[in-house]
């Protein structure tokens, strides 16, 4: 039985529930509105950097590069005939003299047989010509027949000469040094069977040396033939050798991805093939933009810096013209009115917002 007391209690519970629902509806915030709201005055994400003013100065401009010493001229030596390499008489790096025997080859039997056939063909053609000359004297042959015999002899002699050049005349051939020099590489090994003209070894001229200095592609236009360069072995930096650039190649070396500046000089006791050297090229007086070494970064495109324009980072490609322990001298489209980032630049990208570190 429902009493008045129970009815009143149910009524009060319903009223309380309705009140709580109205309060929750009035104060709740939609998730999308909460996530998308931005407080007024909030700052966008930016990188903290330290900058420095850049100035232009005239300096004695030098360019440092590194390279390898090698003979000025390198020849690849081979036997003209096929055969088996029976003896290799030298080692890589060995100094040899003109006319010295470097290797021995047993001629391929087929090549020797071809030579003997050519000798026999010449003997037969000579005898045939003598017989036909006698018959022509007796008026038993025509002039045309005699001329044919003479041409056959000339053809046989030409084949014999060719076989001689191909090395078939000897069962054992000698490979001799064409000049004074050094053996730079052994291509074949003792016991190898070689085709005609196969490389046996490489030999470099000993009287002159060639140094290939690797230059960054962005800097090669600064160099020209005739510029002074001071060379020094990395093992002995004090042994300075003055020289001049002979040639600046206008192509990137596929192995080093650098442009080679070539220096040719007489052989010296301080430099031998295989050495690694440093070359300091004297570029002369030049105006450069001086900045801290930390300001200059490098990637696959080359050297670059960041300048700040209206709180935005701007990438500027540059070329390194000179350097000291603390500074680089640069060339490029640099705006002197804009500061250069010297700290915090590793995390920057072009057009990225920045803020100044004042500490």
C-alpha positions as CSV (number, residue, x, y, z in Angstrom):
1,X,0.0,0.0,0.0
2,X,1.4,3.4,-1.1
3,X,1.4,6.0,1.7
4,X,1.6,9.7,1.4
5,X,5.1,9.5,2.9
6,X,6.3,7.3,0.1
7,X,4.7,9.4,-2.6
8,X,6.5,12.5,-1.3
9,X,9.9,10.7,-1.2
10,X,9.6,9.6,-4.9
11,X,8.6,13.2,-5.9
12,X,11.7,14.6,-4.1
13,X,14.0,12.1,-5.9
14,X,12.6,13.0,-9.3
15,X,13.0,16.7,-8.7
16,X,16.6,16.3,-7.5
17,X,17.5,14.2,-10.6
18,X,16.0,16.8,-12.9
19,X,18.0,19.5,-11.2
20,X,21.3,17.6,-11.6
21,X,20.6,17.0,-15.4
22,X,20.0,20.7,-16.0
23,X,23.3,21.6,-14.2
24,X,25.4,19.1,-16.1
25,X,23.9,20.2,-19.5
26,X,24.7,23.9,-18.8
27,X,28.3,23.3,-17.7
28,X,29.6,20.5,-20.1
29,X,32.0,21.5,-23.1
30,X,32.0,19.6,-26.4
31,X,35.3,17.7,-27.0
32,X,35.8,19.2,-30.4
33,X,35.4,22.7,-29.0
34,X,37.9,22.0,-26.1
35,X,40.5,20.5,-28.5
36,X,40.3,23.3,-31.0
37,X,40.4,26.2,-28.6
38,X,43.6,28.3,-28.5
39,X,44.2,30.7,-25.7
40,X,44.5,34.3,-26.9
41,X,48.2,35.4,-27.1
42,X,49.6,31.8,-27.2
43,X,53.0,31.7,-29.2
44,X,53.7,29.5,-32.2
45,X,56.5,26.9,-32.0
46,X,59.9,28.4,-32.7
47,X,63.6,27.5,-32.4
48,X,65.9,29.2,-29.9
49,X,69.0,30.5,-31.6
50,X,71.9,32.8,-31.0
51,X,73.0,35.2,-33.7
52,X,75.9,37.4,-34.6
53,X,76.5,40.3,-37.1
54,X,78.4,39.4,-40.2
55,X,81.1,41.7,-41.6
56,X,83.2,41.9,-44.8
57,X,87.0,42.0,-44.6
58,X,89.9,41.7,-47.0
59,X,92.1,38.7,-46.2
60,X,94.9,36.7,-47.6
61,X,92.7,33.9,-49.0
62,X,93.9,30.3,-49.0
63,X,92.2,27.1,-49.8
64,X,93.2,23.8,-48.1
65,X,92.8,20.5,-50.0
66,X,94.1,17.0,-49.7
67,X,95.2,14.5,-52.3
68,X,97.4,11.5,-53.2
69,X,100.8,11.4,-54.8
70,X,101.2,9.2,-57.9
71,X,103.5,9.0,-60.9
72,X,102.9,11.6,-63.5
73,X,102.6,9.0,-66.2
74,X,101.3,5.4,-65.7
75,X,101.5,2.8,-68.5
76,X,99.8,-0.6,-68.6
77,X,102.2,-3.3,-69.9
78,X,101.1,-6.5,-71.7
79,X,102.3,-9.2,-74.0
80,X,101.1,-9.0,-77.7
81,X,100.6,-12.8,-77.8
82,X,98.5,-15.2,-75.8
83,X,100.2,-17.7,-73.4
84,X,101.0,-18.6,-69.9
85,X,102.8,-16.2,-67.5
86,X,105.6,-18.4,-66.2
87,X,107.5,-15.8,-64.1
88,X,106.7,-12.4,-62.5
89,X,110.1,-10.9,-61.7
90,X,109.0,-7.7,-59.9
91,X,106.9,-6.7,-57.0
92,X,104.5,-3.7,-56.5
93,X,106.4,-0.6,-55.5
94,X,109.7,-1.9,-56.9
95,X,112.0,0.6,-58.7
96,X,113.0,-0.7,-62.2
97,X,115.2,0.6,-65.0
98,X,114.6,0.8,-68.7
99,X,115.3,-2.5,-70.5
100,X,114.9,-4.6,-67.3
101,X,113.0,-7.8,-67.7
102,X,109.8,-7.7,-65.7
103,X,108.0,-11.0,-66.6
104,X,108.3,-14.1,-68.8
105,X,105.6,-15.7,-70.9
106,X,105.4,-19.1,-72.6
107,X,103.8,-18.4,-76.0
108,X,100.6,-20.2,-76.7
109,X,101.2,-23.2,-79.1
110,X,98.6,-21.9,-81.5
111,X,100.4,-18.6,-81.9
112,X,103.8,-20.3,-82.4
113,X,102.3,-22.6,-85.0
114,X,100.8,-19.6,-86.8
115,X,104.3,-18.0,-86.9
116,X,105.8,-21.2,-88.4
117,X,103.1,-21.4,-91.0
118,X,103.8,-17.8,-92.0
119,X,107.5,-18.6,-92.3
120,X,106.7,-21.5,-94.5
121,X,104.4,-19.4,-96.7
122,X,107.1,-16.9,-97.3
123,X,109.6,-19.6,-98.3
124,X,107.1,-21.1,-100.7
125,X,106.2,-17.8,-102.2
126,X,109.9,-16.9,-102.8
127,X,110.6,-20.3,-104.5
128,X,107.5,-19.9,-106.6
129,X,108.5,-16.4,-107.7
130,X,112.0,-17.6,-108.8
131,X,110.5,-20.5,-110.8
132,X,108.0,-18.1,-112.5
133,X,110.7,-15.5,-113.3
134,X,112.7,-18.3,-115.1
135,X,109.6,-19.3,-117.0
136,X,108.9,-15.7,-117.9
137,X,112.5,-15.4,-119.3
138,X,111.7,-18.4,-121.5
139,X,108.5,-16.7,-122.5
140,X,106.4,-19.5,-121.0
141,X,104.5,-17.1,-118.7
142,X,102.7,-13.8,-119.2
143,X,103.5,-10.6,-117.3
144,X,100.2,-10.9,-115.4
145,X,101.2,-14.3,-114.1
146,X,104.6,-13.0,-112.9
147,X,102.9,-10.0,-111.2
148,X,100.6,-12.4,-109.4
149,X,103.5,-14.4,-108.0
150,X,105.2,-11.2,-106.8
151,X,102.0,-10.1,-105.1
152,X,101.7,-13.5,-103.3
153,X,105.2,-13.1,-101.9
154,X,104.4,-9.6,-100.6
155,X,101.2,-10.9,-99.0
156,X,103.1,-13.8,-97.3
157,X,105.8,-11.4,-96.0
158,X,103.1,-9.0,-94.6
159,X,101.5,-12.0,-92.7
160,X,104.9,-13.0,-91.4
161,X,105.5,-9.4,-90.1
162,X,102.1,-9.4,-88.4
163,X,102.8,-12.7,-86.7
164,X,106.2,-11.4,-85.5
165,X,104.5,-8.3,-83.9
166,X,102.0,-10.7,-82.2
167,X,104.9,-12.4,-80.6
168,X,104.6,-15.8,-82.3
169,X,108.3,-15.8,-83.3
170,X,109.5,-16.8,-79.8
171,X,108.4,-19.7,-77.6
172,X,109.3,-17.6,-74.5
173,X,108.7,-13.9,-74.5
174,X,110.1,-11.2,-72.2
175,X,108.3,-8.1,-70.9
176,X,110.8,-5.3,-70.5
177,X,110.5,-1.9,-68.8
178,X,110.1,0.8,-71.4
179,X,111.5,3.5,-69.1
180,X,112.9,4.1,-65.6
181,X,110.1,3.9,-63.1
182,X,108.2,2.2,-60.4
183,X,105.8,-0.8,-60.6
184,X,102.5,0.6,-59.3
185,X,100.4,-2.5,-59.6
186,X,100.5,-6.2,-60.5
187,X,97.5,-7.1,-62.6
188,X,98.3,-10.7,-63.4
189,X,99.8,-13.5,-61.3
190,X,102.4,-16.0,-62.1
191,X,100.8,-19.1,-63.7
192,X,97.9,-17.2,-65.3
193,X,96.9,-17.9,-68.8
194,X,96.6,-14.7,-70.7
195,X,94.8,-13.6,-73.9
196,X,96.7,-11.5,-76.4
197,X,97.0,-7.9,-75.1
198,X,95.9,-8.8,-71.5
199,X,97.3,-6.4,-68.8
200,X,100.2,-7.8,-66.8
201,X,101.3,-4.9,-64.7
202,X,101.2,-1.1,-64.4
203,X,104.3,1.0,-64.3
204,X,104.7,4.7,-63.5
205,X,107.4,7.1,-64.6
206,X,109.8,7.9,-61.8
207,X,111.1,11.3,-63.0
208,X,107.9,13.3,-62.3
209,X,105.1,13.1,-59.8
210,X,101.4,14.0,-60.1
211,X,99.3,15.1,-57.2
212,X,95.5,15.2,-57.4
213,X,94.0,17.6,-54.8
214,X,90.3,17.1,-54.2
215,X,88.3,20.4,-54.3
216,X,84.7,20.9,-53.3
217,X,82.7,21.4,-56.5
218,X,81.4,24.8,-55.1
219,X,85.0,26.0,-54.8
220,X,86.6,24.8,-58.0
221,X,85.8,28.0,-59.8
222,X,88.1,29.9,-57.4
223,X,91.2,28.0,-58.8
224,X,93.0,28.3,-62.1
225,X,96.2,27.0,-63.6
226,X,99.4,28.7,-62.4
227,X,98.2,29.4,-58.8
228,X,100.8,28.8,-56.1
229,X,100.3,25.8,-53.8
230,X,102.3,24.7,-50.8
231,X,102.4,20.9,-50.4
232,X,103.3,18.9,-47.3
233,X,103.1,15.2,-46.5
234,X,100.6,14.5,-43.7
235,X,103.3,12.4,-42.0
236,X,105.6,15.4,-42.0
237,X,103.7,18.7,-42.1
238,X,106.9,20.7,-41.8
239,X,108.4,19.5,-45.1
240,X,106.9,22.2,-47.3
241,X,107.3,21.9,-51.1
242,X,106.3,24.9,-53.2
243,X,104.5,24.1,-56.5
244,X,101.9,25.4,-58.9
245,X,98.6,24.1,-60.2
246,X,99.0,22.7,-63.7
247,X,95.3,22.0,-64.4
248,X,91.8,22.3,-62.8
249,X,89.6,19.6,-64.1
250,X,86.0,20.6,-65.0
251,X,84.3,17.4,-63.9
252,X,83.4,15.7,-60.6
253,X,85.4,12.5,-59.9
254,X,82.8,9.7,-59.5
255,X,84.7,8.1,-56.7
256,X,85.5,11.1,-54.5
257,X,82.7,13.4,-55.6
258,X,85.3,16.2,-55.7
259,X,86.9,18.2,-58.5
260,X,90.6,17.4,-59.0
261,X,93.2,20.2,-59.2
262,X,96.4,18.6,-60.7
263,X,99.9,19.5,-59.6
264,X,102.9,18.1,-61.6
265,X,106.4,18.5,-60.2
266,X,109.8,16.7,-60.3
267,X,110.3,13.7,-58.1
268,X,111.6,14.6,-54.7
269,X,112.9,12.7,-51.7
270,X,110.1,14.1,-49.6
271,X,107.3,12.7,-51.8
272,X,106.8,9.2,-53.1
273,X,103.9,7.6,-54.9
274,X,101.2,6.5,-52.5
275,X,101.7,9.3,-50.0
276,X,98.8,11.5,-48.8
277,X,99.5,15.2,-48.8
278,X,97.9,18.5,-47.9
279,X,97.9,21.4,-50.3
280,X,97.3,25.0,-49.4
281,X,96.4,27.0,-52.5
282,X,97.2,30.8,-52.3
283,X,94.2,32.6,-53.8
284,X,95.5,36.1,-53.1
285,X,93.8,39.1,-51.5
286,X,90.0,38.9,-51.4
287,X,87.0,40.4,-49.6
288,X,85.2,37.8,-47.7
289,X,82.3,37.6,-45.1
290,X,83.8,36.6,-41.8
291,X,81.7,34.5,-39.4
292,X,82.2,32.0,-36.6
293,X,83.0,28.4,-37.8
294,X,79.9,27.2,-35.9
295,X,77.7,29.2,-38.3
296,X,78.6,27.1,-41.3
297,X,76.8,23.9,-42.0
298,X,77.2,21.3,-44.8
299,X,74.9,18.9,-46.7
300,X,74.8,17.2,-50.1
301,X,74.3,20.6,-51.7
302,X,77.4,22.1,-50.1
303,X,78.1,24.7,-47.4
304,X,75.4,27.1,-46.1
305,X,74.4,29.4,-43.3
306,X,71.1,30.7,-41.8
307,X,70.3,34.5,-41.6
308,X,67.3,35.8,-39.7
309,X,64.8,38.0,-41.5
310,X,61.7,39.1,-39.5
311,X,62.1,36.2,-37.1
312,X,62.3,33.7,-39.9
313,X,65.4,31.5,-40.8
314,X,66.6,31.9,-44.4
315,X,69.1,29.5,-45.8
316,X,72.0,31.0,-47.8
317,X,74.4,28.8,-49.8
318,X,78.0,29.9,-49.5
319,X,81.6,28.9,-50.5
320,X,84.4,28.7,-48.0
321,X,87.2,31.0,-49.1
322,X,89.5,31.1,-46.1
323,X,89.5,29.6,-42.6
324,X,91.2,30.1,-39.2
325,X,90.8,28.2,-36.0
326,X,87.7,30.3,-35.1
327,X,86.4,31.7,-38.3
328,X,85.4,31.0,-41.9
329,X,85.8,33.5,-44.7
330,X,82.7,33.1,-47.0
331,X,81.4,34.2,-50.4
332,X,77.8,34.1,-51.4
333,X,74.6,36.1,-51.6
334,X,74.9,37.3,-48.0
335,X,72.8,40.2,-46.7
336,X,75.0,42.3,-44.3
337,X,71.9,43.8,-42.6
338,X,70.7,40.3,-41.4
339,X,72.3,38.5,-38.5
340,X,73.8,35.1,-38.9
341,X,72.8,32.1,-36.7
342,X,75.9,30.8,-34.8
343,X,74.1,28.5,-32.3
344,X,71.0,26.4,-32.7
345,X,71.3,26.2,-36.4
346,X,71.4,22.4,-36.6
347,X,67.7,22.2,-36.0
348,X,66.7,25.0,-38.4
349,X,64.9,24.6,-41.7
350,X,64.3,27.3,-44.3
351,X,61.5,29.8,-43.3
352,X,61.3,28.3,-39.8
353,X,60.3,30.7,-37.0
354,X,63.1,31.6,-34.5
355,X,63.5,33.5,-31.3
356,X,66.7,35.1,-30.0
357,X,68.6,33.6,-27.1
358,X,69.7,36.7,-25.1
359,X,71.7,34.9,-22.5
